Amino acid sequence: PSFLYLAEPTPQQTPQQTPQQTPQPTHRILTDRELAIRLSYFLTSAPPDRELSQSALRNELHRPEVLARQTDRLLADPRSWQFITGFTHQWLQLDRLDFFQFSYRLYPQFDESVRQAARDEVYHTLNTVLTTDASLGRLLKSDFVVINALLADFYGIPGIQGDHFRKVQVPEDSPRGGLTGMAAILAMGSDGERSSPVERGAWVMRKLLNDPPPPAPANVPQLSRHAGKLLPARRLLDVHRELPQCAQCHRKIDPLGFGLENFNAVGRWRKQEYTEIATDRRVKTTRLHPIDPSGTMPDGTAFANYFELRDRIAEHEEDFAQGFCEALIAYGLGRPFGFSDSQLAHHILTRAHSRDNRIREFIHALVQSRPFRTK
C-alpha cells in the first residue's frame, strides 16, 4: 500500500464543551497493543510479529521485565537491520553521499559498488558495536573496521576475501577505525572532485561534538578572488577568515576539516593535495601541495595531525553520546527533539553512562521511559 495508517485515539469532547473550547492536549498510557505497534515500528519498521502480538493480547507487555525481554528479542531479530539502516541514515545524514557524482577521471576506484560498500560499512559498524555490547565510543576510535573485500582493497588492507562484511583488526597506526576514517563520511565532505574542510569540519561539530555551527550568512562571498590559481584548500579558506562575517565560525570549523585533509575527496589516504586547472575538460596545469593537518579543537586544544585529532575527538564521548541520544529520541518518538525532551535525554544518558555508554542501554532506557509509553 502507498499509505500507512496507525490508530491514534483522541480525547472525546465532553457535552459541556463547545467547538471553540478545544480540550488541552493530554497524555495517556498506551494500551499494550499500541505499545507493541510502537516498539515494533521502532526496531523493525514493520507491524508486530506473532510473539509480540501475543504478549500484548495477554496484557503483559507493559511490565518492565517483559518489555525489556521483547526489546532484546527484536534487537536480535534479523529485521532489526531496518532500525540500523533507518536510524543511522537519519542520524548521520548519509543522504549527502548521493548528492554528487564523483569524478571518474580523478577517482576511478570509487565506482557505485565502492560507494555502496562505503555506506554499508557505516551500517555494519554500528550493528557490530550494538551486537557485541560495546561502548558507543568505539564509533569515535577503535582498533577494528567492518569491511568486505571490495572495501578492503579500496583501503589497502590485504588478506580479505568475499562480499560479506566482517570485523577486521587494524594496527594502531592505521587511519581507519572510527567514523572519521570511513570513506562514506569523508566522501560526504567533498564536492565530488575536491575535499571540503568546511563541510567536514561542520559535520564533525554537528555529529561528533554535538556543537553545531550556526548557518552560513546570506552574504557569503565566492572564492572568485583566487579563481584560476592552483592553491591548496587551506589557502583558499583564508579568504573567508579575512572577512568579519565569516571569521568567527570558520575559526572553529576549518581546523577540524584541515585535520582530515590527509583523506582525499573519496576518503583515500594521501600525503599531498592535488590541484588542477582545467579548460574544456582538458587539464591545463596541475600541482601537488604538502598537507598541513595541524589545528585546534573548538575549545582551543591543539593537535598536530589526523591521529591526534581523532584522539581529541574521542575524548568528547559524552558530547557524542548527547547527540546520539537526541537523535535516538527523535527517531523513536517520530518527531524532532525539543527542549521539553531534555529531562528524558538526561535520564537516558544517566542510565547509559552507568553502563559504559552501551548502545543497547540507550535503547532500553528510551523504550522503558514514560514518553515512549504514552501518547
PyMOL commands that set and color helices and strands:
alter all, ss='L'
color gray80, all
select helices_A, chain A and resi 32-44+50-57+64-76+78-92+94-98+112-131+136-139+149-155+179-181+183-188+197-208+224-226+233-241+244-258+306-314+317-333+339-353+359-368+370-373
alter helices_A, ss='H'
color red, helices_A
select strands_A, chain A and resi 144-147+166-169+272-279+282-290+295-296+302-303
alter strands_A, ss='S'
color yellow, strands_A
deselect
rebuild
show_as cartoon
